[in-house]
Amino acid sequence: MIKRSLESFDKDPEFSRNCLKIALALKRKYNLNFPSWFKNMYCKNCLSLLIPSRGAKIRIVGKGKNIKLITTCLKCGRKIRKELVKPIRFKLAQED
């Protein structure tokens, strides 16, 4: 159902939304998990796909350690804020 929802988004967004609704219902009924790459690809408010420039507007805000990814749904206007964390790498002095 997820594949079909992604494939049909350009042609018929309402059909894509219905496929996503069915996938969510199956997920709840049988206690399944979505793939990790798909968890942030749909709006939890209106169930539309958040594909950049077609279903969502994506901005990157901040500098240094505080970088945030702000995704805005173009259908309902909901904003999803996700903080991007850069790993801190320490260089240890090698002793001879």
C-alpha positions in Angstrom: 0.0 0.0 0.0 2.9 2.3 0.7 4.4 1.8 -2.8 1.0 2.4 -4.4 0.5 5.6 -2.4 3.9 6.9 -3.5 3.4 5.9 -7.2 -0.1 7.5 -7.5 0.7 10.7 -5.7 1.3 12.7 -8.9 -1.7 11.4 -10.8 -4.3 11.3 -8.1 -3.5 12.7 -4.6 -6.8 11.7 -3.2 -6.3 8.0 -4.2 -2.8 8.2 -2.6 -4.3 9.6 0.6 -6.9 6.7 0.7 -4.1 4.1 0.2 -2.2 5.7 3.1 -5.4 5.5 5.3 -5.7 1.8 4.5 -2.0 1.2 5.3 -2.4 3.0 8.6 -5.5 1.0 9.5 -3.6 -2.3 8.7 -0.7 -1.0 10.8 -2.9 -0.4 13.8 -4.9 -3.6 13.4 -2.0 -6.0 13.1 0.5 -4.0 15.1 3.0 -3.5 12.2 5.7 -1.0 11.8 6.3 1.3 8.8 9.8 1.3 7.3 12.1 3.8 9.0 12.4 5.9 5.8 8.7 6.3 5.5 7.8 7.4 9.1 8.4 11.1 8.3 7.1 11.1 4.8 3.4 11.8 5.6 1.5 14.4 7.5 -0.1 13.0 10.7 -2.8 15.7 10.5 -4.2 15.4 7.0 -2.5 12.1 5.8 -1.0 13.6 2.7 2.5 12.7 1.5 5.2 15.1 2.3 7.2 15.0 -1.0 9.3 18.1 -1.4 7.9 20.8 -3.8 4.7 18.7 -4.5 3.3 18.1 -1.0 5.7 19.9 1.3 8.0 22.9 1.7 11.3 22.1 3.4 13.5 24.7 5.1 16.8 24.4 7.0 17.2 26.9 9.8 20.1 27.5 12.2 23.8 27.4 12.3 26.5 25.4 14.1 25.1 22.7 16.4 21.5 23.9 16.4 20.3 23.0 12.9 16.6 22.4 12.4 14.7 20.9 9.5 11.2 22.5 9.2 8.8 20.7 6.9 5.5 22.5 6.1 2.6 20.5 4.7 1.1 22.4 1.7 -2.4 20.9 2.2 -3.1 21.7 5.9 -0.2 24.0 6.8 1.1 21.9 9.7 4.8 22.4 10.5 7.0 19.5 11.5 10.2 20.6 13.2 13.1 18.1 13.5 16.4 18.9 15.1 19.4 17.6 13.2 22.2 16.6 15.5 25.8 16.5 14.3 27.9 13.9 15.9 30.9 15.3 17.9 34.1 13.6 17.0 37.1 13.8 19.3 40.6 13.2 18.0 42.6 11.4 20.6 46.3 12.0 20.8 48.1 8.8 19.9 50.9 7.9 22.3 54.0 6.3 20.9 
